[in-house]
Amino acid sequence: MNEMRIAALRRERGWTQERLAEASGVAVRTVQRLEGGKDASLETLSALARALGVPVRDLFAGAETSGLDPAVRGLDERTAADQAARDRAVAGFWSLYSAIGVGFGIATTLLVVLRVWSPLVFIAVGGYWAVGRYAGRFLLDAVVGPRLDRRYPLARSATAPAR
């Protein structure tokens, strides 16, 4: 592959190899191998670029990207596409949560007006909004998030630290 600039980018930030490994989620030995000139998988390059806050192409020496492997050249675009798709899925999740809450509130109001339910049922509507947000966050982190991680491996969750 091309000559890597990972060590220079890391030093510009004042980071140790251990700090870069922790921020990117790769092993320290992997960082050492890459800085020693060994090749890396696209996923590893993407994780390092995210941690360093640069596009993948900036991990390589030279400003010209035409000499890079086509898979590496397209990695930034695929990462952006994965991130956009993941963000749309999460936004859809929260839109569904809101739609259910609004529907529940309207139905409850209608049933109270028709005197089918007691006005005390509005406590349930408040409970949905108060507790539902935490339940939704739990579902997103514990159930939906891991599925999105598998479906969009180049993206990261909004709550995950930058890797």
N, C-alpha and C positions, 0 to 999 in steps of 0.2 A: 504494500500500500504506500501512500504518500507519507512524507515526514510529518509527524504530529507536533502540535504546539501545546499539548496539554500541560506540560511542566511549566512553560512560560506563562500560560493563562492562570495556572494555579498560583505561581509565585507573585503575579501581579496583584492577586487578591490577598496575599499574605497567608495563604493556606498551606497546611502540611498535607502530605499524601493521605494521612489518616483522616483529616478534615474533609478532603475531597471524596474519599471513599465513603465516609458517613453521609455526606450530603447527597451523593449520587446513588447510594444503595448498592455499590459494588464492593468487592473485596479489596483490601489494601494491596494485596499481591497483584491484583488485576491492574490497579493504577501503576504500580511499579513496572509491570511488564509493558504496559502501553508507553510509559515514559522511556522505557528501554528500547522502543522501536518495534514491538510486536504488534500484530494485527488484532482487531477487536470485532466483536459482533455488532450489528447495527443497533441492537437494543442497548448494548453497553455504551456505544457512542452517543446515542440519544440521551441516555441517563446522565452521562458526563456533561454533555452540552447544556442540558436543562439545569444541572447543578451550577455550572459556571455562568449561566445566563447568556449563552451565545448560540447562534445557529450551528448546526453540525459542521457545516463547511468551514467555520472559523477554527475548528480543531486542527485543521491541516495547514501546513506552511504554504505560503504563496497565496496570492489573491485570486489566481485563476482557478475556477472550478471545473473547467472543461477537462482537465486531466484527472479528475476524480472518477472513481468507479461510479457508473450510473446509479447503482443502488444507494450510494452515499449521497449523490447529488439530489436524489429525490426524497431522502429521509426527512428533511425539514418540511417539505410539502405534505408528506404522509403524516408526520407528527401533527402538523397544524390541522389537517383534515380529521385525524382521530380525535384531537382535542375538541374541535368544533362539534363533532358528532356526539361525543360524550357530554359536552355542555348542553346540547339540545336534549339529550335523554334526561339529564338531571332537571332541566327546566320543565320538561314534560311531566316528570314525577311531581314537582311542586305545583304545577298547574292542575294536575289531577287532584292533589290534596285540597287545593283551594276550591275547585269546582264541587267536590264532595261536601266541603264545609258550607259553601253557599247554598247548595241544594238542600242540605240538612236544615239550615237556618230557615229557608223559605218554607219547607214542608212543616217544620215545627210551628212557625208563625201561623200558617194556614190552619193547622189542626187546633191551635189554641184559639184562634178566631172562631172556628166552628164549634168550639167548646168540647172537642173530643179529648183533648189533653188539658191538664192543669198548666197554668202559667209557670209553675215551678220547673217545668221541663226545659225552660230556657237555661237552666243551670247546666244541662247536658250540652247545649250548644256552646256555652262558654267553656265547658270542660273540653269539648272537641278542639277548640282553638288553642286553649292553654296547654293541654297535655298532648294533643295531636302533633304539634310541632316537634316535640321531643321524641315522640314515637316515630314520626316521619324521619327524623335525623337518624334514629337508631336503625330503622329499616334501610335507609339509604347507605349507612356505613356498614351494616352487618350482612345485608342480603343483596341489595341492588348493586352497591359499589363493587364487590368482588366479581360480579358478573360483568359489569362494565369494564373492569380491569382486564378480564380475559378477552372481551370483545374488542377493546381498544387499547392494546398493550403499549402504544407509544404515548398515550395521553396520561395525565395524572388527575387525581380528584382535586376539587377546589379546596378541600380541607387538608389534603396531604401537604406536608412541607415540600418545598421545591427540592427536587432531587437532582 
